[in-house]
């Protein structure tokens, strides 16, 4: 008997986004060890300040674009709007991003949850039905932590259903990886008898669609309890469990 818990783990873990650069740095250092080449000189304080200014400007542009894309949508947001809002020239925007599409892609990818992070937070040893609930909870929590990004990612998922829509390539590849992960979880659950039978791809797309829709409605409605959690979240997670699992769900009082 299982009870999907909406708030379990909320605030305890923070999703890892982007790429793990630490491993690359370590492997690079190991590769240089013993080569006889001198280590590169440390950057000067002036160079460090210059890099910090560049990174700060880039983050400011991304934060502003994220908010505007969330409020106005992709089509009604232009680079001039972003430049005006963050008090940059349009030329300055182009020094960081080649186009509006490139900026949009970076807004999406900056906060995307790395698959490796999902696998660490929801280990393979967890039953498949609980993994699906845990993934939904993780996505909802992440969207609440970054509401503007949650609205943007939900919008691009909706736009992807329209024929002829150009989706950023990096985001498209990322979404395929997420869907592949979901399908693998479903196949595992079907093999051990915890998930309902059916096409893993069809069930994976259904799961993906309902979670995305709930996040979109949640970011628009902004109805939360005293802890900042969506008031319908527990009911939704129960729905996810009941829809995909063949196991009985524990009901309070039973």
N, C-alpha and C positions, 0 to 999 in steps of 0.2 A: 504494500500500500504506500503510495507516494504522494507527498504534498508539494507541488511546485511553489517555492517561496519567492515572492517578488522582491523582497528587500534583503534576502540573504546575500551577503557579500558586497552590498552596496557601500561604497566608500572604502572598502578594505583593499580593493585592487584598482589600479589605474591602467587602462588599456595602453599597450605600447603601440605607438604609431610610427610610420616611416620605416627606415631601414636601420638595422643594428650596425653602426659604424665601428663600434668598439672592436668587433672581431676582425674587421679589415685592418684596423690600426695594429692590433696585436700580431696578425699574420705578417703584415708588412715589416714590422720590427724584427720578427723572427727571420724573415727572408734576408734582411740586411745584415743580420748578425754573422760575423765571420767572413764577410765579403772583403773586408779591408778598406771599404770606402768610408770616408768621414761622414758623420751624421750631419744633416743640413743644419745651418745656423738657426738659432732661435730667432723668431721675428722681433724686431725692435718694438719698444713701447708705442712709437708713432704708428707702426704698421698694425699693431694690435688694436689701437684706437680706430684706425681707418676701417679695419675689418668689422669691428663692432658697430660702427656707424652704418656700414653697408648692410649688415644683417638686420639692424634695427629698422632701417628704411624698408627693407624687403618685407619684414614681418608686419610693418605698419600698412604697407600696400595690401598684403594678403588679408589682414584683419578687416580693412575697410572694404575690400572687394567681397569678402565672405558675407559681411553684413548687408551690402547692397544687393548681391545676388539673392540673398535670402528674402529681402524685403520686396524687391522689384522683379526678380526672376532674371534668367540669363538674357532673354531678348530685349528687355527694357533697361538693361544696364550697359553703359558704354565706358570706354577707358577715360573719356573726359569726365564722366561722373565720379569715377574712382579718384582721378587726379585732383578734381576740385574738392572732394570730401577730405582727402588727406593732405591737401595744400601742397601738392607736387605738380610739376609741369607734366604734360602728356609725354614729352621727351624723356623725362626721368622714369616714367613707367616703362617706356620701351627699352631703357637701359637695363631693366631687370627681366622683362618679359617680352618676347617677340611679337605677341599678338594678344587679343582678348581671349582667344581660345587657349593659348598657353597659360594665361593667368587663371582662367577658369579651371583648367586641369590641375594646376598647382593648389588651388583652393580645395578642390576635392581630395587630392592625394595627401595633403598635409596632415589631415586628421584621420585618415582611413586606418582601421584597426588591422595591424599586421596579422596574417594567418598564424604565424609562429606565436604571437601573443595569445590568440584564441586557444591554441593547443596547450599552452602552459597553464592558462587560467581554467580551462575545462579539459582535463586529461582524458586520454583514450579509455582509461579504466572506468570512467563514469558511465552508467547505463545510457544507451542512445537516446531514450526519451527525455532523460534529465539533461543530456547534453544539448538537445534542441531547445529546451526551456532555458537552460543557462545561457546559450548563445543569444536568444531573444532578450533576456534580461540584460546581458552585456551591451547589446546594441541600443536598447532603450536608455540605459544608464549613460552611455557614451553620448547619445543625442541630447540628453538633458544637460550634460556637462558642457556641451558645445551646441546650444540650440540653433544658432545661425547655420552652422555646418550641417546639423541634422536636417534643417529645412532644405538646404541646397542639395544634399545627397538624395533626399526623398524626391525632390523635383526632377533631378536627372534620371532617377529610376522610372518616374512617370513618363518623362519625355522619351525614354528609350523604347517605349511601347508604340510610338508613332513611327510610321514608315518614313524613311528619308531623313530622319534625324541623325546628325553627326554627333557621335559620342566620343569624347576624348579617349584616345587609344589606351593610355595608361589605366584609366578608370575602367574601360571595358575589359581589359585583361585582369584587373583586380577583381571585378565582379564575377568573372568566369572562375577564378580561383576560389572565391567564396562559395559559389554555387557547386563547384566540384567537391569542396569540403563538406557541404551540407549533404550532397548525394552520397558521399562515402559514409557519413554518419548514418544515413537512412539505410544503406545497404547492410551495414554492420548490425543495426537494430533488427532488420528483417531476418538476418541470418541467425541471431540469437533469440528471436521470438519476442522482442520487446516492442517492435513497431509494426504497424499495419502493413499488409501486402500491397503491392501496386508498383507502378513504374517509379524508380527512384528519381528519375529526372522530372517527371510530372509532379511528384510529391515535393521535390526540392524547390521547384518553381512556385508551387502553391505556398510553401512555407515562406519563401523569400518575399512573395507578394503580400501576404497578410502582415508580416512583420514590418515591411516598408510602409504599408498603408497605416498601420497603427502609429508608427513614429511620426508620419506626416500629420495625422490628425492630432496627435499629442502636442506637437510643436506649434500647431495653429491654435488649438483650444486653450492650452496653458492651464488646465485644471489639475491642481496638485493638492496633496494633503499637507498636514503640518510639517512633515519631513521632506517636502519637496518632491514626493513621488507621485506619478500620475494616479488619479483616483481609480481608474479602471484597470490599472496594470495587473493586479492579482487575478482579476477575472479574465483578462486577456491571456495571461500565462497558463491559467487553468484550461482555457480554450485550446491553446497550443498543445498542451499535454493530452487532452481528451481527443483531439483531432488525429494525432499521429501515434499515440501509444495504444497498445492492446491491454495494458495493465490497468487495474482499477485505481483511481485516484483517491487518496485519503481525504475524507471530508471532516472538517472540525466537528467534534462531538461524537464521532464514530468510535 
